[in-house]
């Protein structure tokens, strides 16, 4: 690994191995599990940035959900309004829209990082909390650009053979949405009938490409063909969404590994542990903090672009404060200084609401209890982790392995 380029090759091998493993799983599960894989991969991408910002550089952030909104709106606005890529003249597609989402995240990260470099502790937390509350509210202030409370409906650029949904304002609205326990308040709750996809927009026997609490027919079928949105090509949208989310996550993982395990990661850790000592060593603390915000915003924007394609919708309800807090909870539970911990935390964010929903069905809990129970569990788990295992799941495992090694080395 000390040879030039070997570390890069090793990180690429890790990312490819993760992609291959998740692709095999994605190809052999039903569409509901594809949908969960897509959500978990999207959360993991966003939490890679949280690991850099919170774990590596030691800054507090309560607003990464707002950074995801920057990426999602950048994706939506470019894909809806541009037919070709500026300057290049090539046709606009989903990948180019993702590039512009990432650029928007980087530029916004530079702006916020420049402000945050002067703050620390509760003042920094207050700034990021203001972003979490204020950024989604901008959409309601400029409805002619961002769609207001109704948001922007997307014709997601599916691969060849996929079905591109259209809007028919004269038809009854289709109101199935993500469960509230996944992303907070339903993002379509306040949308008007003229802005939503309708049941009449879809071919007979197909399902809407917009995710819902259960993306399957009412009869409970889990046949992949039940979510074929092309009619003739066997295109299963949940499988495509998961493939996209996993690919973006693995690209982000490769970039994050090189940052965290390289020179930049050492700079972040030095500034986190002792800014004065880092400055004496020739490290610019403010520059390190700004770069942490830039990369955190970059990963969050990528996740926001993926989230927009999972929802086929971008609106303020999907990027509320609850999303930012969920990302922070996931990082704390998994391990705030570990990329593996970020992936574990992403799985927990998807699994816990489903566990609550299952228990609710068995025990007959009210809807209010069901919707608020995941937040209660998140809070209890965070308190437990902070008191018992401050390093999270990965940190506790690493500490246990270190203790076992010390005991083994101390034996005669």
C-alpha positions as CSV (number, residue, x, y, z in Angstrom):
1,X,0.0,0.0,0.0
2,X,3.0,2.3,0.3
3,X,3.8,2.1,-3.4
4,X,2.5,5.1,-5.5
5,X,-1.1,4.4,-6.6
6,X,-1.6,1.3,-4.5
7,X,-3.8,3.0,-2.0
8,X,-6.0,4.3,-4.8
9,X,-6.3,0.8,-6.3
10,X,-7.2,-0.6,-2.9
11,X,-9.9,1.9,-2.3
12,X,-11.3,1.2,-5.8
13,X,-11.3,-2.5,-5.1
14,X,-13.3,-1.9,-1.9
15,X,-15.9,0.2,-3.8
16,X,-16.2,-2.3,-6.6
17,X,-16.6,-5.2,-4.2
18,X,-19.4,-3.3,-2.3
19,X,-21.1,-2.5,-5.6
20,X,-20.8,-6.1,-6.8
21,X,-22.2,-7.5,-3.6
22,X,-25.1,-5.1,-3.5
23,X,-25.9,-5.6,-7.2
24,X,-26.1,-9.4,-6.6
25,X,-28.5,-8.8,-3.7
26,X,-30.5,-6.2,-5.7
27,X,-30.9,-8.6,-8.6
28,X,-32.3,-11.4,-6.4
29,X,-34.9,-9.7,-4.2
30,X,-38.4,-8.5,-4.7
31,X,-39.3,-4.8,-5.6
32,X,-40.1,-3.9,-2.0
33,X,-36.6,-4.8,-0.9
34,X,-35.2,-3.0,-4.0
35,X,-37.0,0.1,-2.7
36,X,-35.4,-0.3,0.8
37,X,-32.0,-0.8,-0.7
38,X,-32.4,2.4,-2.7
39,X,-33.3,4.4,0.5
40,X,-30.5,2.9,2.5
41,X,-27.9,3.6,-0.2
42,X,-29.2,7.2,-0.5
43,X,-28.9,7.7,3.3
44,X,-25.4,6.2,3.3
45,X,-24.3,8.6,0.6
46,X,-25.5,11.6,2.6
47,X,-24.0,10.2,5.8
48,X,-20.5,9.9,4.3
49,X,-20.5,13.7,4.3
50,X,-21.7,13.6,7.9
51,X,-18.7,11.4,8.8
52,X,-16.4,13.9,7.3
53,X,-18.1,17.0,8.9
54,X,-19.0,15.6,12.3
55,X,-16.6,12.7,12.9
56,X,-13.4,13.8,11.1
57,X,-13.5,17.6,11.5
58,X,-15.4,17.7,14.7
59,X,-18.0,20.3,13.6
60,X,-21.7,20.1,14.6
61,X,-24.3,20.0,11.8
62,X,-28.0,19.9,12.1
63,X,-28.7,20.9,8.5
64,X,-27.5,18.2,6.1
65,X,-31.0,17.6,5.1
66,X,-31.1,21.2,3.7
67,X,-27.9,20.4,1.8
68,X,-29.7,17.4,0.3
69,X,-32.5,19.8,-0.7
70,X,-29.9,21.9,-2.6
71,X,-28.9,18.9,-4.6
72,X,-32.5,17.8,-5.2
73,X,-33.6,21.2,-6.4
74,X,-30.5,21.6,-8.6
75,X,-31.3,18.3,-10.2
76,X,-35.0,19.2,-10.7
77,X,-34.4,22.6,-12.1
78,X,-31.7,21.6,-14.6
79,X,-33.5,18.5,-15.8
80,X,-36.8,20.3,-16.2
81,X,-35.6,23.5,-17.8
82,X,-32.5,22.6,-19.8
83,X,-32.8,20.5,-23.0
84,X,-29.0,20.6,-23.5
85,X,-26.0,21.0,-21.3
86,X,-24.7,24.6,-21.3
87,X,-21.5,25.2,-23.3
88,X,-21.2,21.5,-24.2
89,X,-24.5,21.4,-26.3
90,X,-25.0,17.7,-25.6
91,X,-28.5,16.5,-24.6
92,X,-29.4,16.8,-21.0
93,X,-29.9,13.6,-19.1
94,X,-30.0,12.2,-15.6
95,X,-26.3,11.9,-15.2
96,X,-25.7,15.5,-16.3
97,X,-28.4,16.7,-13.9
98,X,-26.5,14.8,-11.1
99,X,-23.3,16.6,-12.1
100,X,-25.1,20.0,-11.7
101,X,-26.6,18.8,-8.4
102,X,-23.1,18.1,-7.2
103,X,-21.8,21.5,-8.4
104,X,-24.7,23.2,-6.6
105,X,-23.7,21.3,-3.4
106,X,-20.1,22.3,-3.7
107,X,-20.9,26.0,-4.3
108,X,-23.3,26.1,-1.4
109,X,-20.8,24.3,0.8
110,X,-18.2,27.0,0.1
111,X,-20.7,29.6,1.1
112,X,-21.8,27.9,4.3
113,X,-18.3,26.7,5.2
114,X,-17.0,30.3,4.9
115,X,-19.5,31.3,7.5
116,X,-19.1,28.2,9.7
117,X,-15.3,28.5,9.9
118,X,-15.8,31.5,12.2
119,X,-18.2,29.6,14.5
120,X,-18.1,26.7,16.9
121,X,-20.1,24.9,19.5
122,X,-23.8,26.0,19.9
123,X,-23.3,28.9,17.5
124,X,-22.4,26.5,14.7
125,X,-25.3,24.3,15.6
126,X,-27.6,27.3,15.5
127,X,-26.4,28.2,12.0
128,X,-26.9,24.7,10.6
129,X,-30.3,24.5,12.4
130,X,-31.3,27.7,10.7
131,X,-30.3,26.2,7.3
132,X,-32.4,23.1,8.0
133,X,-35.5,25.3,8.7
134,X,-34.8,28.1,6.2
135,X,-33.7,26.4,3.0
136,X,-37.0,24.4,2.5
137,X,-39.0,27.5,3.3
138,X,-37.4,29.3,0.3
139,X,-39.4,27.1,-2.0
140,X,-42.6,28.6,-0.6
141,X,-41.2,32.2,-0.9
142,X,-40.5,31.7,-4.7
143,X,-43.2,29.4,-5.9
144,X,-42.8,30.4,-9.6
145,X,-39.3,28.9,-9.5
146,X,-39.4,26.1,-6.9
147,X,-43.0,25.1,-7.1
148,X,-44.0,26.4,-3.6
149,X,-45.6,23.9,-1.2
150,X,-46.7,21.7,-4.2
151,X,-43.1,21.2,-5.2
152,X,-41.9,20.1,-8.6
153,X,-43.0,16.9,-10.3
154,X,-40.2,15.2,-12.3
155,X,-40.2,13.1,-15.4
156,X,-37.3,11.1,-14.3
157,X,-35.0,10.2,-17.2
158,X,-35.4,6.4,-17.0
159,X,-33.3,4.1,-19.2
160,X,-34.5,3.1,-22.6
161,X,-37.6,1.0,-22.2
162,X,-38.7,2.8,-19.1
163,X,-42.0,4.7,-18.9
164,X,-41.8,8.5,-18.6
165,X,-44.8,9.7,-16.6
166,X,-46.9,12.6,-17.7
167,X,-49.2,15.0,-15.9
168,X,-53.0,15.1,-16.6
169,X,-54.6,17.8,-14.6
170,X,-58.1,16.7,-15.5
171,X,-57.8,13.2,-13.9
172,X,-58.2,12.3,-10.2
173,X,-55.0,12.6,-8.2
174,X,-52.8,9.7,-7.1
175,X,-51.9,10.3,-3.5
176,X,-49.9,7.3,-2.4
177,X,-46.7,8.6,-0.7
178,X,-43.8,7.6,1.3
179,X,-44.7,6.7,4.9
180,X,-44.3,9.6,7.3
181,X,-41.8,7.6,9.3
182,X,-39.4,7.6,6.4
183,X,-38.9,11.3,5.7
184,X,-41.1,13.2,8.1
185,X,-44.3,14.8,6.8
186,X,-45.7,13.4,3.6
187,X,-44.2,15.5,0.7
188,X,-47.4,15.3,-1.3
189,X,-49.8,16.2,1.5
190,X,-50.4,19.7,0.3
191,X,-50.0,19.3,-3.4
192,X,-52.8,20.4,-5.7
193,X,-54.5,18.1,-8.1
194,X,-53.1,19.8,-11.1
195,X,-49.5,19.0,-10.2
196,X,-49.7,15.3,-9.3
197,X,-49.5,12.2,-11.4
198,X,-52.8,10.4,-11.9
199,X,-53.8,6.8,-12.1
200,X,-54.9,7.4,-15.7
201,X,-51.4,8.3,-16.6
202,X,-50.2,4.7,-16.3
203,X,-50.7,1.7,-18.5
204,X,-53.2,-0.9,-17.4
205,X,-51.7,-3.3,-14.9
206,X,-48.7,-1.1,-14.1
207,X,-47.9,0.8,-10.9
208,X,-47.0,4.4,-10.4
209,X,-43.3,5.2,-10.4
210,X,-43.8,7.3,-7.3
211,X,-42.8,5.3,-4.2
212,X,-45.4,4.7,-1.5
213,X,-45.7,2.9,1.8
214,X,-46.2,-0.2,-0.2
215,X,-45.2,0.0,-3.9
216,X,-47.3,-3.1,-4.8
217,X,-50.9,-3.8,-5.8
218,X,-53.6,-3.8,-3.2
219,X,-53.9,-7.6,-3.4
220,X,-50.4,-7.9,-1.8
221,X,-48.6,-9.2,-4.8
222,X,-44.8,-8.9,-4.8
223,X,-44.4,-10.1,-8.3
224,X,-41.7,-7.9,-10.0
225,X,-43.9,-7.7,-13.0
226,X,-46.4,-5.8,-10.9
227,X,-44.2,-2.8,-10.9
228,X,-43.3,-3.0,-14.6
229,X,-43.8,0.6,-15.8
230,X,-42.8,0.1,-19.4
231,X,-45.5,-2.5,-20.3
232,X,-43.3,-4.4,-22.7
233,X,-39.7,-4.2,-21.5
234,X,-39.9,-5.8,-18.1
235,X,-38.6,-2.6,-16.5
236,X,-39.0,-2.6,-12.7
237,X,-38.6,0.9,-11.4
238,X,-37.6,-0.1,-7.8
239,X,-34.8,-2.3,-9.2
240,X,-33.6,0.7,-11.3
241,X,-33.8,3.1,-8.4
242,X,-31.8,0.7,-6.2
243,X,-29.2,0.2,-9.0
244,X,-28.8,4.0,-9.4
245,X,-28.6,4.6,-5.6
246,X,-26.0,1.8,-5.1
247,X,-23.8,3.1,-8.0
248,X,-23.8,6.6,-6.7
249,X,-23.1,5.4,-3.1
250,X,-20.1,3.3,-4.3
251,X,-18.7,6.3,-6.3
252,X,-19.1,8.4,-3.1
253,X,-17.5,5.6,-1.0
254,X,-14.5,5.6,-3.3
255,X,-14.1,9.4,-3.0
256,X,-14.7,9.3,0.8
257,X,-12.1,6.6,1.3
258,X,-9.4,8.5,-0.4
259,X,-10.3,11.6,1.6
260,X,-10.6,10.0,5.0
261,X,-7.5,7.8,4.7
262,X,-5.4,10.4,3.0
263,X,-3.6,13.6,3.8
264,X,-6.8,15.6,3.9
265,X,-8.2,13.2,6.5
266,X,-5.2,13.7,8.7
267,X,-5.6,17.5,8.5
268,X,-9.2,17.2,9.6
269,X,-8.4,15.0,12.5
270,X,-5.5,17.3,13.6
271,X,-7.9,20.4,13.5
272,X,-10.5,18.4,15.4
273,X,-8.2,17.3,18.1
274,X,-6.2,20.6,18.7
275,X,-6.6,23.5,16.3
276,X,-3.7,25.4,17.9
277,X,-1.3,22.5,17.5
278,X,-2.5,22.0,13.9
279,X,-1.9,25.7,13.1
280,X,1.6,25.4,14.6
281,X,2.2,22.4,12.3
282,X,1.4,24.4,9.3
283,X,-2.3,23.4,8.8
284,X,-4.8,26.2,8.2
285,X,-7.7,25.4,10.6
286,X,-10.2,27.6,8.8
287,X,-9.4,26.1,5.4
288,X,-9.8,22.6,6.8
289,X,-13.2,23.4,8.2
290,X,-14.4,24.9,5.0
291,X,-13.2,21.9,3.0
292,X,-15.1,19.6,5.4
293,X,-18.3,21.6,4.7
294,X,-17.6,21.5,0.9
295,X,-17.2,17.7,0.8
296,X,-20.1,17.2,3.2
297,X,-22.3,19.3,1.0
298,X,-21.0,17.5,-2.1
299,X,-22.1,14.1,-0.8
300,X,-25.4,15.5,0.5
301,X,-26.2,17.0,-2.9
302,X,-25.5,13.7,-4.6
303,X,-27.9,12.0,-2.2
304,X,-30.5,14.7,-2.8
305,X,-30.3,14.1,-6.6
306,X,-30.9,10.3,-6.0
307,X,-33.7,11.1,-3.6
308,X,-35.4,13.3,-6.2
309,X,-35.3,10.3,-8.6
310,X,-36.7,7.9,-6.0
311,X,-39.6,10.3,-5.3
312,X,-40.1,11.6,-8.8
313,X,-40.8,14.8,-6.8
314,X,-38.9,17.6,-5.1
315,X,-40.7,19.7,-2.5
316,X,-40.0,21.3,0.9
317,X,-41.9,18.6,2.8
318,X,-39.4,16.0,1.8
319,X,-36.4,17.9,3.3
320,X,-37.6,19.1,6.7
321,X,-35.8,19.2,10.0
322,X,-36.7,15.6,10.7
323,X,-34.5,14.5,7.8
324,X,-31.5,16.4,9.1
325,X,-31.9,15.0,12.6
326,X,-32.3,11.5,11.1
327,X,-29.0,11.7,9.3
328,X,-27.3,12.9,12.5
329,X,-28.9,10.0,14.5
330,X,-27.8,7.5,11.9
331,X,-24.2,8.7,12.1
332,X,-24.1,8.6,15.9
333,X,-25.6,5.1,16.0
334,X,-23.3,3.6,13.4
335,X,-20.1,5.4,14.4
336,X,-19.5,9.1,13.6
337,X,-15.9,8.5,12.5
338,X,-16.4,5.5,10.3
339,X,-17.7,5.1,6.7
340,X,-18.8,1.6,7.6
341,X,-20.7,3.1,10.5
342,X,-22.5,5.4,8.1
343,X,-23.7,2.4,6.1
344,X,-24.9,0.7,9.2
345,X,-26.7,3.8,10.3
346,X,-28.4,4.0,6.9
347,X,-29.7,0.5,7.3
348,X,-31.0,1.4,10.8
349,X,-32.8,4.5,9.5
350,X,-34.7,2.3,7.0
351,X,-35.2,-0.7,9.3
352,X,-36.5,0.9,12.4
353,X,-39.6,2.6,10.9
354,X,-40.5,-0.7,9.3
355,X,-40.1,-2.5,12.6
356,X,-42.4,0.0,14.3
357,X,-44.9,-0.4,11.5
358,X,-44.9,-4.2,11.9
359,X,-45.3,-3.9,15.7
360,X,-48.1,-1.4,15.1
361,X,-50.0,-3.8,12.9
362,X,-49.6,-6.6,15.5
363,X,-50.6,-4.5,18.5
364,X,-53.1,-2.2,16.9
365,X,-51.4,1.1,17.8
366,X,-53.0,4.3,16.7
367,X,-51.6,6.2,13.7
368,X,-50.2,9.0,16.0
369,X,-48.2,6.5,18.0
370,X,-47.0,4.7,14.9
371,X,-45.8,7.9,13.3
372,X,-43.9,9.2,16.4
373,X,-42.5,5.9,17.8
374,X,-39.5,5.9,15.4
375,X,-38.4,9.4,16.7
376,X,-38.8,8.1,20.3
377,X,-36.6,5.1,19.5
378,X,-34.0,7.3,17.8
379,X,-33.8,9.5,20.8
380,X,-33.5,6.6,23.3
381,X,-30.9,4.9,21.1
382,X,-28.8,8.1,20.9
383,X,-28.9,8.5,24.7
384,X,-27.9,4.9,25.1
385,X,-25.0,5.1,22.6
386,X,-23.7,8.4,24.1
387,X,-23.7,7.0,27.6
388,X,-22.6,3.4,26.9
389,X,-20.7,3.3,23.6
390,X,-19.7,6.9,22.5
391,X,-18.1,5.5,19.4
392,X,-21.3,4.0,18.1
393,X,-21.6,0.4,16.8
394,X,-18.4,0.4,14.9
395,X,-16.5,2.2,17.7
396,X,-17.7,-0.4,20.3
397,X,-16.6,-3.3,18.0
398,X,-13.2,-1.7,17.5
399,X,-12.8,-1.1,21.2
400,X,-13.7,-4.7,21.9
401,X,-11.2,-6.0,19.4
402,X,-8.5,-3.8,20.9
403,X,-9.2,-5.0,24.4
404,X,-9.1,-8.6,23.2
405,X,-5.7,-8.0,21.5
406,X,-4.3,-6.4,24.7
407,X,-5.4,-9.3,26.8
408,X,-3.9,-11.8,24.3
409,X,-0.6,-10.0,24.2
410,X,-0.4,-9.7,28.0
411,X,-0.6,-13.5,28.4
412,X,2.7,-15.3,29.0
